[in-house]
Amino acid sequence: FADLDENKAIGGRLSWTTSLLGSLTVGVSGYKGTYASRSLVFNLRTPTGQAPVLNADSPLTAHYREQSIGADLRFEHKGLLLQSEVMQHEVVYDEGLHPSNNGAVYADYRERGFYALAGYRFRFLGTMPFGMFETYDFGSAAYVAPGWSASLGLNVRPEPTVVVKLQANLTKLGDDDSKEIYRGELRRLLAQLAVAF
């Protein structure tokens, strides 16, 4: 890893927590910086009347400015848990350094995502039924319509260091106007076991 453009990024997070009516935390975060990528290119030059000389160059292959902003919320009261986060990410390419694929040049873009989760933890085996909804707008791939996902699940903690999770999930990408290759539904049943030592 190396600093290819001598440009520094800045990022941070601010949060506020209160214990009124339970535990509430509200936060905002942000990041702003640049991205650079170079490739190593070798070429053979033959100055007039001299032997060939091998030269190495490292031109920029990508360079863009980006920024991300987000906000989050977490509320807990007795067994109730409400949690949510929203984010936005923007990319602006330098002139002449837009990536391309099969002749198509990528434009600057802005993508957004959001999720919200609600659950309630009971004392019996630390059981928590929960529901979650999330959505994402694929700004970096404008031909892909936004997608969303909804889940219902059960989180069980028989011991403080052991968690078992079962989750039913429906994910939908695109809509009826989207190209067939960029739309569809995915139904999943997920199981997870986590053990902390």
Backbone as a ProteinNet text record, in pm:
[ID]
protein_1_A
[PRIMARY]
FADLDENKAIGGRLSWTTSLLGSLTVGVSGYKGTYASRSLVFNLRTPTGQAPVLNADSPLTAHYREQSIGADLRFEHKGLLLQSEVMQHEVVYDEGLHPSNNGAVYADYRERGFYALAGYRFRFLGTMPFGMFETYDFGSAAYVAPGWSASLGLNVRPEPTVVVKLQANLTKLGDDDSKEIYRGELRRLLAQLAVAF
[TERTIARY]
84.6	0	88.7	48.7	127.9	35.5	82.3	9.9	49.7	-39.5	-4.9	-31.9	-105	-135.5	-107.5	-49.1	-13.5	-132.7	-250	-371.5	-423.5	-453.6	-496.2	-648.2	-700	-843.4	-875.9	-1000.4	-1045.1	-1175.9	-1187.1	-1308.7	-1333.1	-1455.5	-1484.9	-1627.3	-1654.6	-1788.1	-1818	-1940.1	-1989.8	-2112.7	-2121.9	-2240	-2282.8	-2408.9	-2467.5	-2549.6	-2530.2	-2600.4	-2670	-2792	-2866.3	-2930.5	-2950.8	-3012.9	-3157.3	-3213.5	-3354	-3441.4	-3535.7	-3627.8	-3553.1	-3447	-3368.4	-3234.9	-3176.5	-3047.7	-3066	-3039.8	-3054.4	-2920.1	-2873.5	-2751.6	-2784	-2747.3	-2764.7	-2627.4	-2592.7	-2460.4	-2462	-2360.2	-2337.1	-2189.9	-2161.5	-2023.5	-1999.6	-1873.2	-1841	-1699.2	-1675.3	-1542.5	-1530.7	-1413.7	-1390.1	-1243.6	-1219.2	-1081.6	-1074.7	-956.8	-937.8	-882.8	-905.4	-854	-765.9	-652.4	-561.8	-510.9	-493.4	-436.8	-343.8	-231.4	-134.8	-101.2	-55.7	-6.5	139.5	214.9	355.5	366.6	419.9	430.1	577	620.9	757.6	754.6	849.2	858.8	1006.3	1031.3	1167.5	1184.9	1281	1306.7	1446.6	1457.2	1587.2	1625.7	1704.3	1751	1837.6	1834.4	1907.9	2055.5	2104.3	2245	2288.4	2191.7	2228.4	2159.4	2203.5	2142.6	2004.3	1915.8	1781.6	1789.2	1693.8	1687	1548.7	1547.8	1421.4	1378.4	1259.8	1206.5	1083.6	1066.4	947.7	870.8	738.9	653.8	535.9	475.2	359.4	248.6	178.1	70.7	-51.5	-126	-251	-349.5	-411.9	-517.3	-654.7	-656.9	-783.2	-753.5	-842.3	-829.2	-965.9	-1017.2	-1148	-1157.6	-1248.5	-1282.4	-1404.8	-1405.4	-1521.1	-1554.4	-1681.3	-1723.6	-1839	-1841.3	-1947.6	-2001	-2131.5	-2194.3	-2295	-2312.4	-2405	-2463.9	-2574.7	-2639.3	-2690.7	-2684.4	-2728	-2802.9	-2885.5	-2967	-2978.6	-2966	-2984.6	-3058.2	-3170.6	-3250.7	-3277	-3246.7	-3272.7	-3349.3	-3454.5	-3532.9	-3584.7	-3533.8	-3564.9	-3526.2	-3619.9	-3584.2	-3594.1	-3647.3	-3671.1	-3542.5	-3521.6	-3408	-3457.7	-3426.3	-3452.7	-3319.1	-3287.5	-3157.5	-3173	-3106.8	-3119.5	-2995.2	-2967.5	-2855.2	-2887.1	-2843.7	-2860.4	-2725.9	-2691.2	-2563.1	-2576.4	-2480.6	-2472	-2324	-2290.8	-2153.2	-2150.8	-2062	-2051.5	-1910.9	-1902.1	-1773.4	-1776.3	-1671.3	-1656.2	-1517.7	-1517.1	-1391.8	-1324.9	-1191.5	-1117.4	-1142.6	-1140.8	-1163.2	-1060.3	-1109.6	-1021.2	-985.2	-1030.3	-996.9	-1121.1	-1231.6	-1350.5	-1322.3	-1354.3	-1334.8	-1431.7	-1398.1	-1484.9	-1488.8	-1594.4	-1612.4	-1680.5	-1613.4	-1667.5	-1712.4	-1635.7	-1665.9	-1758.6	-1824.5	-1914.7	-1834.8	-1845.5	-1772.4	-1860.3	-1807.1	-1881.5	-1891.8	-2008	-2031.3	-2004.6	-1995.3	-1992.4	-2120.6	-2118.3	-2238.1	-2256.1	-2377.8	-2416.2	-2501	-2462.7	-2539.7	-2582.4	-2697.2	-2753.9	-2799.9	-2793.1	-2840	-2906.7	-2990.7	-3067.1	-3105.7	-3106.2	-3165.6	-3229.9	-3328.1	-3394.6	-3421	-3393.1	-3409.3	-3486.6	-3578.9	-3653.6	-3656.5	-3632	-3635.5	-3669.6	-3704.7	-3734.1	-3671.9	-3583.6	-3515.3	-3589.8	-3630.7	-3695.9	-3591	-3626.1	-3532	-3507.6	-3607.9	-3595.4	-3490	-3376.5	-3265.1	-3215.9	-3243.7	-3200.4	-3258.7	-3382	-3445.3	-3489.6	-3455.6	-3497.4	-3554.9	-3687.1	-3741.6	-3712.7	-3683.3	-3650	-3699.3	-3713	-3746.2	-3652.5	-3617	-3525.5	-3565.3	-3552.7	-3575.8	-3456.6	-3408.4	-3296.3	-3314.8	-3257.3	-3266.5	-3136.1	-3104.7	-2980.8	-3000.6	-2949.4	-2956.2	-2816	-2801.5	-2670.5	-2631.3	-2588.6	-2552.6	-2435	-2342.5	-2224.4	-2258.2	-2375.2	-2420.3	-2561.5	-2569	-2697.5	-2799.6	-2753.7	-2844.5	-2911.1	-2864.8	-2924.3	-3020.3	-3146.1	-3246.5	-3220.6	-3271.1	-3252.3	-3306.8	-3247.8	-3292.1	-3333.8	-3412.9	-3452.6	-3454.2	-3450.7	-3448.1	-3526.5	-3603.4	-3679.4	-3650.1	-3634.7	-3600.8	-3684	-3715.7	-3771.9	-3682.2	-3651.4	-3559	-3573.6	-3492	-3489.3	-3343.8	-3307.8	-3172.9	-3179.5	-3102.3	-3109.3	-2971.1	-2964.4	-2838.3	-2853.4	-2833.7	-2846.3	-2738.6	-2623.2	-2513.7	-2465.7	-2406.6	-2360	-2260.3	-2188.8	-2086.1	-2131.6	-2257.9	-2309.2	-2434.2	-2435.5	-2551.2	-2590.1	-2717.8	-2772.8	-2873.9	-2864.2	-2955.4	-3017.9	-3148.7	-3223.4	-3290.9	-3286	-3337.5	-3397.4	-3520.6	-3584.8	-3573.9	-3529.1	-3497.4	-3554.4	-3611	-3655.8	-3583	-3513.9	-3442.3	-3497.4	-3523.5	-3575	-3487.7	-3445.8	-3362.9	-3439.2	-3445.9	-3511.5	-3662.9	-3725.6	-3871.4	-3909.8	-4038.9	-4086.3	-4027	-3981	-3923	-3773.4	-3711.1	-3568.3	-3543.5	-3425.7	-3388.7	-3391.4	-3429.1	-3448	-3323.2	-3205.4	-3081.4	-3054.9	-3117.7	-3094.5	-3213.5	-3300.5	-3412.1	-3436.8	-3496.8	-3528.8	-3548.6	-3586.4	-3609.1	-3522.2	-3480.4	-3401.2	-3461.7	-3500.5	-3554.9	-3452.8	-3421.5	-3319	-3363.1	-3316.6	-3329.4	-3187.6	-3148.4	-3010.7	-3002.1	-2892.1	-2867.3	-2723.9	-2702.1	-2569.5	-2546.6	-2423.6	-2383.5	-2255.3	-2253.3	-2134.5	-2097.5	-1969.3	-1918.1	-1798.8	-1800.9	-1688.8	-1607.2	-1476.5	-1386.7	-1325.9
-118.6	0	124.2	222.7	344.8	462.7	580.9	704.5	748.9	730.6	755.8	898.6	977.3	1113.9	1217.8	1176.3	1267.2	1350.5	1293	1358.1	1284.6	1353.3	1288.4	1288.4	1179.3	1166.7	1206.5	1238.8	1271.3	1197.2	1142.4	1070.3	1085.3	1063.2	1075.7	1036.4	1031.8	997.4	1076	1125.7	1191.6	1114.7	1093.2	1024.1	1086	1067.6	1118.8	1007	983.3	876	931.5	885.3	923.5	799.1	800.3	685.5	714.6	823.4	853.4	752.4	692.5	594.4	480	433.6	326.9	381.8	318.2	362	402.1	528	579.2	635.6	590.8	643.4	688.5	812.6	868.5	911.1	875.5	908.8	951.3	1026.4	1063.2	1035.9	1000.8	972.4	1021.8	1042.4	1091.8	1058.3	1058.4	1030.8	1110.5	1170.9	1243.5	1223.9	1186.9	1164.4	1138.8	1097.2	1063.6	922.6	862.9	729.6	739.6	671.8	671.7	531.2	497.8	369.3	391.9	323.4	334.5	195.3	189.9	64.5	83.8	-23.1	-17.6	-56.1	36.1	15.9	22.1	-78.5	-80.1	-52.4	27.8	50.7	60.8	29.2	28.3	149.3	235.7	355	345.2	389.2	385.2	526	594.8	729.1	720	825.2	826.7	797	694.5	658.5	590.7	548.8	484.8	349.1	274.3	143.9	162.2	63.5	72.2	83.4	157.8	179.3	136.2	55.6	11.3	112.3	170	268.4	211.5	251.1	213.7	340.5	334.5	448.2	396.2	483.1	441.4	546.1	545.8	644.8	612.4	716.4	697.5	619.7	517.5	444.5	477	528.3	568.8	677.3	775.1	881	945.5	941.3	1002.6	1053	1148.3	1199.7	1123.9	1092	1021.8	1075.5	1063.1	1098.9	1008.7	976.7	895.2	966.2	964.4	1018.6	915.1	911.3	815.5	866.2	806	836.4	705.1	691.4	566.5	595.1	500.1	511.8	374.4	369.9	245.2	278.4	207.7	230.2	96.3	87.9	-31.9	6.2	-67.1	-45.9	-181	-223.8	-357.5	-457.8	-532.3	-630.2	-577.5	-455.9	-401.4	-347.5	-379.5	-326	-270.3	-142.1	-78.7	-25.9	-55.8	-15.6	16.4	124.1	164.7	241.4	236.6	311.7	347.5	467.1	512.4	567.6	543.3	592.1	637.1	722.2	767.3	775	726.4	725.6	787.7	885.9	954.8	939.4	925.3	917.3	1012.3	1096.1	1188	1162.3	1113.7	1080.3	1204.4	1201.4	1305.8	1293.2	1406.4	1406.5	1317.3	1229.3	1140.5	1013.1	997.3	877.8	799.4	817.4	736.7	593.4	493	354.9	321.2	221.5	179.6	28	-21.2	-165	-189.6	-258.6	-285.9	-158.2	-52.3	73.1	165.4	116.1	199.7	267.4	400.5	477.6	497.5	468.9	483.3	631.2	670.2	808.2	821.5	944.6	969.1	911	875.2	811.8	843.1	815.7	830.2	708.7	636.1	520.2	536.8	475.6	492.2	358.1	344.6	223.7	255.7	163.9	186.4	50.9	40	-77.2	-37.2	-114.6	-95.9	-233.7	-248.5	-376.4	-353.5	-444.2	-439.9	-579.9	-588.9	-718.3	-702.5	-815.2	-812.9	-936.4	-914.8	-1026	-1067.4	-1195.7	-1253.8	-1317.9	-1337.7	-1396.9	-1544.8	-1614.4	-1758	-1785.4	-1839.3	-1872.4	-1751.4	-1632.5	-1512.9	-1505.4	-1550.5	-1559.9	-1422.7	-1391.5	-1264.8	-1288.7	-1277.9	-1272	-1133.6	-1126.6	-997.2	-990.9	-867.7	-841.5	-733.3	-743.9	-645.8	-617.3	-490.4	-449.1	-365.2	-389.9	-312.1	-289	-179.8	-146.8	-83	-97.1	-41.8	2.8	122.6	179.5	169.3	86.2	58.8	170.7	282.9	397.5	370.2	281.6	253.1	167.9	106.6	27.6	74.5	183.2	250.2	159.2	56.2	-34.2	-133.3	-138.8	-227.9	-147.1	-189.1	-118.5	-142	-53.6	-73.1	-208.3	-260.3	-387.3	-370	-464.5	-461.8	-603.1	-610.9	-740.3	-731.5	-834.8	-840.2	-973.4	-968.8	-1089.2	-1099.3	-1222.3	-1255.2	-1362	-1349	-1444.9	-1463.1	-1554.8	-1586.8	-1598.9	-1524	-1521.8	-1578.8	-1683.6	-1750.3	-1751.5	-1712.6	-1714.6	-1806.8	-1935.5	-2025.1	-1999.1	-1948.3	-1907.6	-1771.1	-1688.7	-1556.7	-1562.5	-1674.3	-1685.2	-1768.7	-1811	-1894.4	-1829.3	-1811.7	-1753.2	-1842.8	-1875.3	-1950.7	-1860.8	-1852.5	-1764.7	-1839.9	-1827.2	-1877.5	-1759	-1754.1	-1636.1	-1675.5	-1630.4	-1645.9	-1512.4	-1515.4	-1391.8	-1394	-1281.6	-1260.9	-1139.4	-1156	-1046.5	-1029	-904.3	-876	-770.6	-797.5	-705.5	-661	-529.4	-476.3	-482.3	-445.1	-447.5	-497.4	-489.8	-542.9	-470	-344.6	-268	-294.7	-366.2	-394.6	-506.3	-504.9	-614.5	-744.6	-853	-980.2	-1024.7	-998.9	-1042.4	-967.4	-848.5	-766.3	-764	-862.2	-866.6	-1010.6	-1022	-1154.9	-1154.6	-1270.2	-1288.4	-1402.1	-1390.3	-1493.7	-1517.9	-1643.4	-1681.9	-1772.3	-1738.4	-1814.8	-1844.8	-1958.6	-1991.7	-2005.6	-1920	-1913.3	-1959.9	-2030	-2073.5	-2036.7	-1994.7	-1952.9	-1990.8	-2037.2	-2067.3	-1990.2	-1910.7	-1833	-1868.4	-1899.1	-1933.1	-1845.1	-1773.3	-1687.3	-1758.6	-1744.8	-1808.7	-1704
0	0	0	-77.5	-86.5	-112.4	-74.6	-102	-241.7	-338.9	-478.3	-522.5	-444.3	-487.9	-379.6	-267.8	-158.7	-112.2	-122.3	-78.3	43.8	150.5	273.4	284.3	339.7	362.5	505.9	529.1	664.3	690	808.3	845.6	994.1	1035.6	1177.6	1209.7	1337.2	1385.5	1512	1521.7	1641.8	1689.1	1819.7	1871.4	2003.8	2034.4	2158.3	2220.2	2348.3	2418.7	2541.2	2564.5	2683.9	2743	2873.6	2940.3	2980.2	2930.8	2957.2	2883	2952.6	2893.7	2826.6	2886.5	2825.9	2779.3	2681.4	2627.3	2480.7	2449.8	2313.4	2267.8	2152	2090.9	1949.3	1918.8	1784.5	1735.5	1613.2	1562.9	1417.4	1381.2	1241.5	1211.4	1087.2	1048.4	907.2	874.8	741.7	702	573.8	517.1	387.8	365.7	241.3	203.6	79.7	36	-112.5	-157.2	-297.9	-308.9	-424.9	-454.6	-577.8	-575.4	-690	-715.2	-841.2	-879.7	-998.2	-996.7	-1105.7	-1158.5	-1283	-1337.9	-1377.5	-1375.7	-1413.6	-1560.6	-1640.2	-1785.4	-1826.2	-1901.5	-1952.7	-2102.4	-2149.4	-2293	-2332.2	-2456.6	-2509.3	-2599.7	-2565.6	-2646.2	-2706.1	-2827.8	-2896.4	-2937.2	-2853	-2891.9	-3017.8	-3098.9	-3225.4	-3202.3	-3273.8	-3267.9	-3139.4	-3055.2	-2928.3	-2915.3	-2817.4	-2791	-2729.4	-2748.8	-2688.6	-2536.1	-2480.6	-2335.2	-2286.7	-2181	-2121.8	-2016.6	-2033.8	-1940.2	-1869.4	-1745.7	-1668.1	-1633.2	-1647	-1615.2	-1532.4	-1455.4	-1374.6	-1386.6	-1500.3	-1518.5	-1431.5	-1399.1	-1325.7	-1412.8	-1355.6	-1426.5	-1368.5	-1247.3	-1184	-1082.6	-1078.5	-978.3	-960.8	-838.5	-813.8	-671.2	-654.2	-522.4	-472.1	-344.8	-289.3	-151	-117.8	16.9	59.1	186.1	244.1	367.3	382.7	503.1	553.5	684.1	740.9	870.6	908.9	1036.7	1093.9	1225.1	1287.5	1416.7	1455.9	1576.3	1641.2	1772.2	1846.8	1976.2	1999.6	2119.3	2187.2	2316.2	2394.8	2520.3	2547.9	2670.1	2716.6	2833	2882.7	2773.8	2716.8	2613.2	2471.9	2454.7	2320.6	2258.4	2132.4	2057.1	1924.5	1898.4	1768.6	1717.8	1593	1539	1391.1	1346.5	1206.9	1163.8	1034.3	978.3	833.4	793.2	654.9	608.6	481.6	430.8	285.4	246.7	107.3	69.9	-48	-97	-236.5	-257.7	-386.8	-442.7	-574.7	-644.2	-763.4	-774.9	-888.3	-949.3	-1073.3	-1141	-1198.6	-1202.8	-1272.3	-1422.8	-1491.8	-1636.2	-1705.3	-1791.9	-1866.2	-1793	-1669	-1592.4	-1549.6	-1623.8	-1598.1	-1644.2	-1563.9	-1608.7	-1721.1	-1798.5	-1908.4	-1914.7	-1978.5	-1995.2	-2128.5	-2219.5	-2353.4	-2423.7	-2408	-2476.6	-2400.9	-2296.2	-2216.6	-2106.5	-2099.1	-1999.2	-1876	-1758.5	-1634.2	-1596.3	-1550	-1507	-1356.5	-1309	-1165.2	-1105.7	-978.9	-923.2	-775.4	-730.8	-589.8	-554.2	-449.4	-406.6	-261.3	-228.4	-94.6	-39.6	91.4	156.7	289.8	335.4	458.2	517.2	649	712.4	844.2	885.2	1014	1072.8	1201.3	1270.2	1399.2	1429.6	1556.1	1615.1	1745.8	1811.7	1958.6	2020.3	2163.6	2226.9	2327	2391.7	2519.4	2520.3	2638.3	2728.7	2853.8	2948.8	2919.7	2869.4	2845.2	2737.4	2776	2686.2	2606.1	2655.5	2583.2	2443.9	2427.3	2294.7	2244.7	2120.5	2059.8	1920.1	1903.4	1768.1	1709.9	1579.8	1520	1376.2	1330.1	1190.4	1137.8	1011.9	953.6	809.4	771.3	632.5	588.3	466.8	414.4	264.4	218.6	76.9	32	-98.1	-150.1	-293.7	-324.1	-459	-519.5	-623.3	-683.1	-778.7	-724.1	-807.9	-897.9	-854.9	-935.4	-1057.4	-1059	-1173.6	-1207.3	-1284.9	-1308.4	-1375.6	-1446.1	-1515.3	-1419.2	-1294	-1194.4	-1107.5	-1105.9	-1026.1	-877.2	-790.9	-646.4	-600.4	-495	-438.7	-293.9	-245.4	-105.4	-49	83.1	149.3	279.8	310.4	435.2	503.9	635.9	711.6	838.6	876.3	1006.8	1066.3	1195.4	1251.2	1400.6	1451.6	1593.1	1635.3	1739.7	1793.3	1935.6	1962.1	2092.4	2156.1	2286.1	2361.4	2482.6	2464.3	2579.7	2683.9	2639.3	2726.6	2678.1	2765.3	2720.7	2605.1	2591.3	2486.4	2367.2	2366.4	2256.8	2198.8	2066.1	1997.8	1880.6	1873.2	1760.1	1691.5	1557.7	1484.4	1367.8	1354.7	1240.3	1174.5	1040.7	971.4	837.3	812	681.6	609.6	484	412.5	271.5	231.3	93.8	39.5	-71.5	-136.3	-276.2	-313.8	-447.5	-512.7	-634.2	-710.9	-834.3	-855.9	-974.6	-966.6	-1077	-1087.1	-1226	-1258.8	-1387.2	-1506.8	-1487.7	-1597.8	-1616	-1521.1	-1529.8	-1631.6	-1693	-1781.4	-1702.6	-1770.3	-1701.4	-1625.7	-1682.3	-1617.9	-1487.8	-1470.4	-1351.7	-1256.9	-1265.8	-1172.3	-1127.5	-1012.8	-961.9	-812.3	-761.2	-618.7	-567.8	-444.5	-378.9	-241.5	-216.8	-86.3	-18.7	107.8	178.6	321	372.6	512.9	565.1	660.4	708	851.8	883.8	1020.5	1055.8	1180.1	1222.4	1368.5	1396.2	1532.6	1560.1	1669	1706.9	1850.2	1869.8	2002.6	2031.6	2143.2	2182.9	2289.6	2282	2378	2469.4
[MASK]
+++++++++++++++++++++++++++++++++++++++++++++++++++++++++++++++++++++++++++++++++++++++++++++++++++++++++++++++++++++++++++++++++++++++++++++++++++++++++++++++++++++++++++++++++++++++++++++++++++++

